Amino acid sequence: MFVVGGGNSAGQAALHLAGYAGQVTLLVRSRSLAASMSDYLTREIEHAANVHVRYRSEVADGGGDGRLEHLLIRDRTLAGPSLLPAAGLFILIGAEPFTGWLPGAIARDQWGFILTGPDAAPHWPPPRAPFPFETTAPGVFAVGDVRHGSVKRVASAVGEGSIAVRLVHDYLALALQAT
């Protein structure tokens, strides 16, 4: 069982899985957990007999016959990767939106996630309320993980995208009526 990540979520997942798996390997890109994980959690991981931490490591590939059977782990300090048997892989690498490139007209929360729909309403120009998934810039929509309050699941993002397409048509119809 492998867990990718160096933050609190990854550490908690590794400890939880250690209660069910014979061995859990935490793959961490950095040289230490100190900067990204709570001290108490780091100590718990160090004392867990069946949790092993591989620092400066990353998943390069994986495979199997109909299910995950092995991972290719690249150790950033060694010359070659290691092929290791694997029954499970959990990726908990955090969520930091890449929204700094957007214009200021599109409001974001304190973490950088885009405000849409009812969350965008306080920043919205009258006379109408924003459509669901519409940002604070009329006619600009955002869906998926980058949106404040999103579920952070692929299926949800796909569903939001299909709804947003319909809402773009509604927006365009309103724009045509106004002219």
C-alpha positions as a printed NumPy array, in Angstrom:
array([[  0.   ,   0.   ,   0.   ],
       [  1.421,   3.393,  -1.022],
       [  0.395,   6.937,  -0.082],
       [  1.778,   9.886,  -2.039],
       [  2.082,  13.197,  -0.216],
       [  3.881,  14.973,   2.567],
       [  1.08 ,  16.914,   4.243],
       [ -1.307,  16.178,   7.087],
       [ -3.896,  14.46 ,   4.869],
       [ -1.304,  12.033,   3.52 ],
       [  0.044,  11.344,   7.015],
       [ -3.414,  10.712,   8.433],
       [ -4.254,   8.423,   5.504],
       [ -1.023,   6.445,   5.962],
       [ -1.73 ,   5.93 ,   9.659],
       [ -5.33 ,   4.957,   8.982],
       [ -4.334,   2.463,   6.287],
       [ -1.655,   1.037,   8.597],
       [ -4.504,  -0.323,  10.725],
       [ -5.594,  -2.515,   7.8  ],
       [ -2.474,  -3.125,   5.695],
       [  0.626,  -5.057,   6.596],
       [  2.879,  -2.312,   5.203],
       [  2.232,   1.289,   4.145],
       [  4.855,   3.315,   2.315],
       [  4.547,   7.093,   2.358],
       [  6.209,   8.616,  -0.728],
       [  7.399,  12.169,  -0.095],
       [  9.152,  14.397,  -2.647],
       [ 10.971,  16.494,  -0.051],
       [ 13.8  ,  15.561,   2.316],
       [ 11.654,  15.895,   5.417],
       [  8.103,  16.044,   6.727],
       [  8.893,  18.913,   9.099],
       [  7.827,  21.763,   6.823],
       [  4.577,  20.236,   5.598],
       [  3.201,  18.013,   8.37 ],
       [  2.188,  18.599,  11.98 ],
       [  4.8  ,  17.631,  14.535],
       [  2.5  ,  15.227,  16.397],
       [  1.645,  13.441,  13.138],
       [  5.298,  13.143,  12.137],
       [  6.048,  11.528,  15.493],
       [  3.149,   9.078,  15.104],
       [  4.422,   8.066,  11.677],
       [  7.959,   7.592,  13.008],
       [  6.622,   5.276,  15.717],
       [  4.282,   3.247,  13.491],
       [  5.995,  -0.079,  12.905],
       [  4.339,  -0.754,   9.558],
       [  4.653,   2.739,   8.053],
       [  7.787,   3.404,   6.048],
       [  8.64 ,   6.839,   4.65 ],
       [ 10.591,   7.149,   1.413],
       [ 11.879,  10.695,   1.075],
       [ 12.786,  12.344,  -2.233],
       [ 10.646,   9.786,  -4.049],
       [  7.903,   9.971,  -6.64 ],
       [  5.745,   7.618,  -8.671],
       [  7.08 ,   7.377, -12.227],
       [  4.765,   4.643, -13.526],
       [  2.521,   1.8  , -12.487],
       [  0.887,  -1.237, -13.969],
       [ -0.645,  -4.627, -13.627],
       [ -3.022,  -7.034, -15.278],
       [ -6.496,  -5.556, -14.746],
       [ -5.516,  -3.99 , -11.411],
       [ -2.574,  -2.235,  -9.816],
       [  0.225,  -4.745,  -9.197],
       [  3.39 ,  -2.65 ,  -9.252],
       [  4.748,   0.882,  -9.148],
       [  7.903,   2.321, -10.603],
       [  9.295,   4.596,  -7.897],
       [ 11.88 ,   7.185,  -8.825],
       [ 14.245,   8.063,  -5.991],
       [ 15.535,  11.558,  -6.665],
       [ 18.901,  10.75 ,  -5.037],
       [ 19.642,   7.478,  -6.862],
       [ 20.436,   6.81 , -10.49 ],
       [ 17.642,   4.39 , -11.331],
       [ 14.014,   3.782, -10.399],
       [ 12.74 ,   0.818,  -8.343],
       [  9.955,  -1.513,  -9.441],
       [  7.952,  -2.423,  -6.331],
       [  4.876,  -4.607,  -5.821],
       [  1.816,  -2.498,  -4.977],
       [ -1.759,  -3.382,  -4.094],
       [ -2.988,   0.171,  -3.639],
       [ -2.06 ,   3.793,  -4.339],
       [ -3.584,   6.811,  -2.62 ],
       [ -2.605,  10.29 ,  -3.79 ],
       [ -3.037,  13.129,  -1.304],
       [ -0.984,  15.989,  -2.672],
       [ -3.208,  18.897,  -1.735],
       [ -5.165,  21.387,  -3.709],
       [ -3.744,  24.761,  -4.52 ],
       [ -5.553,  26.528,  -7.328],
       [ -3.512,  28.125, -10.076],
       [ -5.638,  31.244, -10.505],
       [ -3.176,  34.101, -10.09 ],
       [ -3.219,  34.771, -13.837],
       [ -6.914,  35.715, -13.799],
       [ -7.924,  39.387, -13.944],
       [ -9.017,  41.079, -10.726],
       [-12.614,  41.213, -11.997],
       [-12.885,  37.517, -11.139],
       [-13.134,  37.333,  -7.346],
       [-11.438,  34.553,  -5.412],
       [-11.505,  33.418,  -1.805],
       [ -8.517,  33.766,   0.522],
       [ -7.007,  30.528,  -0.881],
       [ -7.388,  31.526,  -4.533],
       [-10.484,  29.465,  -5.403],
       [-12.891,  31.234,  -7.774],
       [-16.205,  32.493,  -6.378],
       [-19.185,  31.405,  -8.457],
       [-22.982,  31.495,  -8.293],
       [-24.302,  32.481,  -4.851],
       [-20.738,  32.961,  -3.557],
       [-20.155,  35.524,  -6.317],
       [-23.415,  37.392,  -5.57 ],
       [-21.948,  39.899,  -3.053],
       [-19.518,  41.048,  -5.783],
       [-22.109,  40.949,  -8.543],
       [-23.394,  43.953, -10.534],
       [-27.206,  44.349, -10.633],
       [-29.823,  43.86 , -12.093],
       [-29.674,  40.04 , -12.167],
       [-28.134,  37.426,  -9.89 ],
       [-25.255,  35.307, -11.222],
       [-26.008,  31.962, -12.806],
       [-24.68 ,  28.886, -11.004],
       [-20.954,  28.533, -11.872],
       [-20.827,  32.111, -13.175],
       [-17.935,  34.117, -11.755],
       [-18.002,  37.774, -10.721],
       [-17.336,  38.631, -14.367],
       [-20.659,  38.287, -16.227],
       [-20.499,  35.577, -18.881],
       [-17.367,  33.921, -17.428],
       [-17.996,  30.53 , -15.832],
       [-15.762,  28.298, -13.696],
       [-16.188,  24.602, -12.892],
       [-14.234,  21.846, -11.207],
       [-11.551,  21.963,  -8.539],
       [-10.696,  25.62 ,  -9.153],
       [-14.151,  26.681,  -7.927],
       [-14.763,  27.661,  -4.294],
       [-16.885,  25.001,  -2.617],
       [-16.382,  22.351,  -5.291],
       [-16.536,  18.655,  -4.428],
       [-13.009,  18.024,  -5.816],
       [-13.996,  14.938,  -7.805],
       [-13.597,  14.338, -11.536],
       [-17.207,  13.197, -11.982],
       [-18.464,  16.383, -10.33 ],
       [-16.265,  18.568, -12.514],
       [-17.561,  16.849, -15.649],
       [-21.146,  17.328, -14.496],
       [-20.506,  20.983, -13.646],
       [-18.973,  21.481, -17.095],
       [-22.009,  20.085, -18.859],
       [-24.305,  22.319, -16.804],
       [-22.089,  25.34 , -17.507],
       [-22.465,  24.77 , -21.256],
       [-26.235,  25.099, -20.851],
       [-25.779,  28.207, -18.685],
       [-23.581,  29.825, -21.337],
       [-26.49 ,  29.396, -23.771],
       [-28.817,  31.004, -21.213],
       [-26.377,  33.882, -20.759],
       [-26.101,  34.428, -24.511],
       [-29.9  ,  34.363, -24.878],
       [-30.185,  37.089, -22.204],
       [-27.474,  39.124, -23.918],
       [-29.358,  38.912, -27.234],
       [-32.606,  40.028, -25.553],
       [-30.823,  43.055, -24.094],
       [-29.694,  44.289, -27.53 ]])
